[in-house]
Amino acid sequence: MNEKNKKASGKEKAKIIAGILSALTLISGMWARASEKDISVHSITMGVAETCALNVNGNPGRLTINIPAAATESSQNTIYGDAYVRYSTISARNKYRTLAASLETPDSLPPGCSLKLQAIPSGKKNEGVGTGQIVLSTIPQAIITGIGSCATGVGATDGARLILTLCLDNAVKLRLDERKTATIILTFMDSL
């Protein structure tokens, strides 16, 4: 090969390499544009809704007032404290709920008696504070206040302990063997 042919074949090789590089650049540009068209973008808005749920375990069965045998003795109130209200609530920051209790109907107690209720929360974070013992009526009354976002659990003794006390208020109004069934309604309310 002579010098001129060597130079020509070097120029031809450079042209071939330049052509290949140009073709690769063109192909990669087209591939990039094609793959841009294959992309789909989805925006998802996520959040947690405010909610609350509760249930009660335990059943007091029958609460009975026992009249004393001797006139000098006083009657004994009947206490039941093996029920627990378990609750879960999700609420906005710095927003709290109240758990209220009431009787379903006004004539659901034996004459001469009252039914008292006290809730004792476990003391865990955001599970609220008990308000003390209340006398149940058909008007909802707070038994736990300051309930924030929490979940008390599902175990037998998780949540707030409920103590029911059947009290003799007026022995003159009692009627022998009169039985009544009371339904207690527990309601979550937004605290003001």
C-alpha positions, 0 to 999 in steps of 0.5 A: 500500500502506498502512502496515499492509500494509507491516508485515504483508508485512515480518512475513510475509517474516520468517516466510518467511525464518525458516521457510526457515532452520529447514528448512535447519537441519533438513535439514543436521542430517539430512544430517550424521547420514546421512553419519555412518552412511556412515562406516566405520572400519578399523584396520590393524596394520602391522609387519615380520617378522623374516627372513633370506635368503642366496645364494652366487655363484661356483663354485670348480670343482676345487681340486687339491693339487699335489705338488712335483716335488722332495723339497725343495719343499713342496706348495702349498695351493690357494686360491679367493677369487672367491665372495661370500655375499650376505645380507639380514636384518631383525631386532629392535633390538639383536638380531644373527645369526651366519652359520655354515658346515659340511660336509654329510658328514664324508668329503667331502674327499680323505684327508690334506686339510682345507678351510678357509674365511674370510669377509671382510665388506665393512665396511658397517653391520650386515654383521657381522665375520669370525671369521677362517679356520676348518677346515670340519667337519660341526659349524657354526662361526661365520664372521661374527658381529654381523649386524644388519638389513642388505642386502649387495646383489646385485652380483657382488662385494657381500656377504662374500668367501669364501676357500676353501683346500684344504690338504695335512695329511698326504701319506702319506694322499693317493691319486692321482686321488681326487676328492671333492665337498664341499657347504658349508652356510651357516646363519644363527643367532641370536646369543646 
